Amino acid sequence: MMQWLKRLCKALLFPHIAVLLLLTPFVTALLVYSMVYKGTEYVISIISYVLSAYTLTVWCIKIPHLIRFFKSFKKENKYAQMWLNDEGLRVNVSLYGSLLFNVAYAIFQLGLGFFHSSFWFCSLAIYYICLAAMRFFLLRYTRKYKAQKDMITEFVRYRACAWVFLFLNLILSIIVFFMVYFNRTFVHSEITTIAMAAYTFTAFTVAIVNMVKYKQYNSPVYSASHSISFTAACVSILTLESTMLNTFGDEAQESFRQLMLALTGALISITLVLMGIYMIVKATKELKILRRNINNGTE
């Protein structure tokens, strides 16, 4: 009897990872359903809360084992070593993924623009098309050369991206104008808004961390690629703010909503302008030094 009880406790506290992977999305969907469509007095809600607590507890118990597994995986797997040691591979994968996302999202916004005859959606489409074009422009270099292989070409592309940032600021100003003057905003459910907030803050944090992290490689192309991600994250923040003000606010707060959107839009616009100017000045200065050194025969 005691042996059977021990085996049962072990099976409950240390289930197979496949069981956890199947249980997690099921419990998440059940919990969301209970929170959105049911109340706390329903049996299914109580079951979802208990299962959620159990799943979270088991994952916490599993954390030390997962840490040991991933440490071992990083040391023994050749593909993991290749990924960790090749920053060029990581940048290219990031650029390819971001490029595909930007193209798909731009096509989606453009389709909405034509379907609804909306200049608002067309403005968003043009914005993301520009981001996609910049990423493709950088990919043409990173897929052929490693960092610092041709610094002149890198700074030329770096400066070209900076000019595009200034053009994007004009598009962003149009988007903010539509948001504030015509009150063109988004309304979503509370769950969707919370999910958008989690994604936006994660993307913004990752963009800042990567901008600092890849600065050590002293590669203008790498810096430009993460500046693009930062720009996309800024627009996501603006969209998220608009969604949250509409979802959790009311019609009486329309003037407050317009003021907040105008202030946030102005702050993001100023940030993009300063970033573009900084990139242009830096690239121009470095290009003069590199070309002068080449003409003097020092490189």
C-alpha positions in Angstrom: 0.0 0.0 0.0 2.8 2.4 0.9 4.7 1.6 -2.3 1.6 2.3 -4.3 1.1 5.6 -2.5 4.7 6.6 -3.2 4.4 5.8 -6.9 1.2 7.8 -7.1 2.8 10.8 -5.4 5.8 10.6 -7.6 3.6 10.4 -10.7 1.6 13.4 -9.7 4.6 15.6 -8.6 7.0 14.5 -11.3 4.9 13.7 -14.4 6.6 13.2 -17.8 7.4 16.4 -19.7 5.0 15.3 -22.5 2.1 15.3 -20.0 3.0 18.8 -18.9 3.2 20.1 -22.5 -0.2 18.7 -23.3 -1.7 19.8 -20.0 -0.5 23.4 -20.1 -2.5 24.6 -23.2 -5.6 22.7 -22.1 -5.5 24.2 -18.6 -4.8 27.7 -20.0 -7.8 27.5 -22.4 -10.0 26.2 -19.6 -8.9 29.0 -17.3 -9.5 31.7 -19.9 -13.0 30.2 -20.7 -13.9 30.2 -17.0 -12.7 33.7 -16.5 -14.4 35.1 -19.6 -17.7 33.2 -19.8 -18.2 31.8 -16.3 -18.2 33.0 -12.7 -16.4 31.7 -9.6 -19.5 29.8 -8.5 -19.4 27.3 -11.4 -17.9 23.8 -10.9 -15.8 24.2 -14.2 -14.3 27.4 -12.8 -13.2 25.7 -9.6 -11.8 22.8 -11.6 -9.8 25.2 -13.8 -8.4 27.0 -10.8 -7.3 23.7 -9.1 -5.7 22.4 -12.4 -4.0 25.7 -13.0 -2.5 25.7 -9.5 -1.4 22.1 -9.9 0.2 22.7 -13.3 2.1 25.8 -12.1 3.3 23.9 -9.0 4.6 21.0 -11.1 6.4 23.3 -13.5 8.1 25.0 -10.5 9.2 21.6 -9.2 10.4 20.8 -12.7 12.6 23.9 -13.1 15.8 22.5 -11.6 15.6 19.5 -13.9 14.9 21.7 -16.9 17.9 23.9 -16.1 20.2 20.9 -15.9 18.8 19.6 -19.2 19.4 22.8 -21.1 22.9 23.2 -19.7 23.7 19.7 -20.9 22.0 20.3 -24.2 24.1 23.5 -24.8 27.3 21.7 -24.1 26.7 18.5 -26.1 24.5 19.5 -29.1 26.5 20.7 -32.1 23.7 22.8 -33.4 23.2 24.5 -30.1 26.9 25.3 -30.0 26.7 26.6 -33.6 23.8 28.9 -32.6 25.5 30.2 -29.5 28.9 30.8 -31.1 27.7 32.3 -34.4 26.3 35.8 -33.9 25.9 36.2 -37.6 23.6 33.2 -37.8 21.5 34.6 -34.9 21.2 38.0 -36.6 20.3 36.4 -40.0 17.6 34.2 -38.4 16.2 37.2 -36.6 16.2 39.3 -39.8 14.5 36.6 -41.8 11.9 36.0 -39.2 11.2 39.7 -38.8 11.2 40.2 -42.5 8.5 37.5 -43.0 6.4 38.9 -40.2 6.7 42.5 -41.5 5.7 41.4 -45.0 2.7 39.3 -43.8 1.5 42.1 -41.5 2.0 44.7 -44.2 -0.1 42.7 -46.7 -2.7 42.2 -44.0 -3.0 45.9 -43.3 -2.9 46.8 -47.0 -5.8 44.3 -47.6 -7.8 45.9 -44.8 -7.0 49.3 -46.3 -8.4 48.3 -49.7 -11.3 46.4 -48.2 -12.5 49.3 -46.0 -11.1 52.1 -48.2 -9.2 53.3 -45.2 -6.2 55.5 -45.4 -5.5 54.6 -41.8 -4.7 50.9 -42.6 -2.8 51.9 -45.7 -0.6 54.1 -43.5 0.2 51.2 -41.2 0.9 49.0 -44.3 3.4 51.5 -45.7 5.1 51.7 -42.3 5.7 48.0 -42.1 6.6 47.7 -45.8 9.4 50.2 -45.1 10.6 48.1 -42.1 10.6 45.0 -44.3 12.5 46.8 -47.0 15.1 47.9 -44.5 15.5 44.4 -43.1 15.9 43.0 -46.7 18.5 45.7 -47.4 20.5 44.5 -44.4 20.1 40.8 -45.2 21.7 41.3 -48.6 24.9 42.1 -46.6 24.7 39.9 -43.6 24.0 36.7 -45.6 27.2 37.2 -47.5 29.6 38.8 -45.1 30.5 38.6 -41.4 30.5 41.5 -39.0 33.3 44.1 -39.7 34.2 42.5 -43.0 33.6 45.7 -45.0 33.1 48.6 -42.6 32.5 51.1 -45.4 29.6 49.1 -46.8 28.2 48.6 -43.3 28.2 52.3 -42.5 26.7 53.1 -45.8 23.8 50.8 -45.1 23.7 52.0 -41.5 23.3 55.6 -42.7 20.7 54.6 -45.4 18.6 53.0 -42.6 18.8 56.3 -40.6 17.4 58.3 -43.5 14.5 55.8 -43.7 13.9 56.3 -40.0 13.4 60.0 -40.7 10.9 59.1 -43.5 9.1 56.7 -41.1 8.7 59.5 -38.7 6.6 61.3 -41.2 4.4 58.2 -41.6 4.2 57.8 -37.8 3.1 61.4 -37.6 0.2 60.7 -40.0 -0.8 57.6 -37.9 -0.8 59.7 -34.7 -2.8 62.4 -36.4 -5.4 59.8 -37.5 -5.5 58.4 -33.9 -5.9 61.8 -32.3 -7.9 64.0 -34.7 -10.2 61.3 -36.2 -10.2 59.1 -33.1 -9.2 56.1 -35.2 -8.3 53.5 -32.5 -8.7 49.8 -31.7 -11.2 48.1 -29.4 -10.5 44.5 -28.2 -11.6 42.3 -25.4 -9.8 42.6 -22.0 -8.0 39.2 -22.5 -6.8 40.2 -25.9 -5.6 43.5 -24.6 -3.6 41.9 -21.8 -2.1 39.5 -24.3 -1.1 42.4 -26.5 0.4 44.2 -23.5 2.5 41.1 -22.6 3.8 40.8 -26.2 4.5 44.5 -26.6 6.5 44.9 -23.4 8.4 41.7 -24.1 9.2 42.9 -27.7 10.3 46.3 -26.3 12.5 44.8 -23.6 14.1 42.4 -26.0 14.7 45.2 -28.5 16.5 47.3 -25.9 18.5 44.4 -24.6 19.7 43.4 -28.1 20.6 47.0 -28.9 22.9 47.0 -25.9 24.1 43.4 -26.3 25.1 43.6 -30.0 26.9 46.9 -29.5 29.9 44.9 -28.4 30.4 43.5 -31.9 31.0 47.0 -33.3 28.9 46.2 -36.4 26.8 49.0 -37.9 24.6 46.5 -39.7 23.9 44.6 -36.5 23.1 47.8 -34.7 20.8 48.9 -37.6 18.9 45.6 -37.5 18.1 46.0 -33.8 17.3 49.7 -34.2 14.6 48.5 -36.7 13.2 46.1 -34.0 13.2 49.0 -31.5 11.2 51.2 -34.0 8.6 48.4 -34.5 8.3 48.0 -30.7 7.7 51.8 -30.4 4.8 51.6 -32.8 3.4 48.5 -30.9 3.5 50.6 -27.7 1.5 53.4 -29.4 -1.1 50.9 -30.7 -1.2 49.1 -27.3 -1.8 52.4 -25.5 -4.6 53.3 -27.9 -6.2 49.8 -27.4 -5.9 50.0 -23.6 -7.4 53.5 -23.4 -10.4 52.3 -25.4 -10.8 49.0 -23.8 -10.5 50.1 -20.2 -11.7 53.7 -20.5 -15.1 55.3 -21.3 -16.4 57.9 -23.7 -16.1 60.6 -21.0 -12.3 60.3 -21.1 -12.0 61.0 -24.8 -10.1 64.2 -24.3 -7.7 62.5 -21.9 -7.2 59.7 -24.4 -6.4 62.1 -27.2 -3.9 64.0 -25.0 -2.1 60.8 -24.0 -1.9 59.5 -27.6 -0.6 62.9 -28.7 2.1 63.0 -26.0 3.2 59.4 -26.6 3.2 59.9 -30.3 5.3 63.0 -30.0 7.8 61.3 -27.6 8.2 58.4 -30.0 8.5 60.7 -33.0 11.2 62.7 -31.2 13.0 59.5 -30.3 13.1 58.3 -33.9 14.3 61.7 -35.2 17.1 61.8 -32.6 18.1 58.2 -33.3 18.1 58.9 -37.1 20.2 62.0 -36.7 22.6 60.2 -34.4 23.0 57.4 -36.9 23.6 59.8 -39.8 26.2 61.9 -37.9 28.0 58.8 -36.7 28.0 57.0 -40.1 29.2 60.2 -41.9 32.0 60.7 -39.4 33.2 57.1 -39.5 33.0 57.0 -43.3 35.3 60.1 -43.6 37.8 58.5 -41.2 37.8 55.1 -43.0 38.1 56.7 -46.5 40.8 59.0 -45.3 42.8 56.1 -43.9 42.4 54.2 -47.2 43.6 57.1 -49.2 46.6 57.5 -46.9 47.4 53.8 -47.2 46.9 53.0 -43.5 44.2 50.4 -44.3 
